[in-house]
């Protein structure tokens, strides 16, 4: 069964979700866990693509914007996409979208990142309830 983790941040920084996604992607790479970061829009994907290059000075996270034809030929440990389901099996889904993707249960682990924003917290409560109502065991991690 898919493992669900909520990372809850106390930060009011508007980019905290993306920064945490980068850090979690870096950890996933260290354990060889293939990762898909689900974003809200094409612009959001491009923003995250740039951030993965810049967020840490001495770190490199091999990643690519998801493109079916190219990505299937040359797999990367971290893929970024929106409104698309990766065709190959991926271990970890980091969901940065406002909605839960229909394909979430294909992954071994799903991470939802919650910022200290009223609207975001309310949306995350709805996501939590969605997973809980379906019998998933949910872990929460508080980030200061």
N, C-alpha and C positions, 0 to 999 in steps of 0.2 A: 504494500500500500504506500502511496505517496506520503512523504513526510512534509509537514507544513511548518514553516518558521516565520514568525513576525519579529522584525528588528525595529524596535521603537526608540526613536531618538528624542532627546529633550531639546535639541537645537532648533532654533527658529531660522537658521540659514536656509534660504530658498533652494540651494543646490545640495542639501544634505543627502537627499535620497540618491542622487546620482553619484556623489562621492562615496557613499556606503556601497553602492553597487560596484564601483571600481575596486574598493577594498575587498569585497566579498568575491569578486571575479579573480582577483590576484590570489586569494587563498585557494579558490577552486582550481586554478591552474597549478598550484603547488601540489595538489593531490590528484592531478590528472583528471579532474571532473569536467567533462564537456559542459559548457554553459551557454544558455540562450537568454539574452536580456530582452524582454518584451517592453517596448516603449509605446508612447501615446501616438506619435506622429512621425513622419519622415524627418522633420526638423529636429525632433527630440532624439531620434536615432543618430543624426549627424552631430548633434551636441555631445552625446555620450561617446561617440567615436572619437571626437577631438579630446574629450576629457580623459579617456583611457590612455592617450599619448602623454598628456600633460600633468595628470594629478599627482604623480610622484616622480621626483627628479631622477632617481637611479633605479627605476623599475620599468620593465617592458612586459606588457600583457599582449600576447599575440591575439588579435581580434580582427573581425571583418563585418561590414554590413552584410546582412543576409541577402543573397541573390541565388536563387535555386540552382541555376546551371553552373555558375562559377564556384559556388560554395561546395557543391557536391563533389566537384573534381579536386578541389584544394581545401580540405577541411581545416578549420581553425579551432583552437580550444574555446574561444569566446566568440559568439555570434550575436549580432544586434539586429533587431527587426521590429516591425509593427504590422499588425493586421496580416500576419503570415505565420503559418505553422511550419517549423523546420521538418524536413522529410526524414532525416536520419535521427536515430535515437540520441538524445541529449540527456545528461544526468540531472542538471540543475536548471531551473527556470527562475530567473529574477524578474518579478513582475513589477514594472514601473508604470503600467497602464492604470487608468481609473477603473477598468473593468477586469474581471477574471477571464482569461482566454479559455475558449471551449476545450482546448487541448491540454490543459494543465495536468490532468491525471496521467499523461504519458510519461511524466518526469518522476524520477526517484525522489526529488526534493523540490519544493516550491518555497521561494523566499518573497515575502511581502515587506517592503520597507516603509515605515510610517514616520512622517516628520511631525514636528510640534506645531501643526497648523490645524485649526478647528475643522475646516472642511475635509482635510486629508484624514484626520482621526475618525471623523464620522464615516467616511468611505471605507476606511480600514475596519471599522466595527462591522459594517455590512459584509465585508469579505470574510472576516472572522466567523460571523454567524453562518455564512454560506458553507464554509468548510466544516464547521462544527455540526451543522444540520445533516451533513453527509457522512458523519462518523469519523472524520479525520482527527488524529491526535495532533494538537497544536502546541508548539513550543514558542515561548516569547523570550526575547533577549532585549534588555534595556541598555541603550547606548547613551552615555553621558557626553 
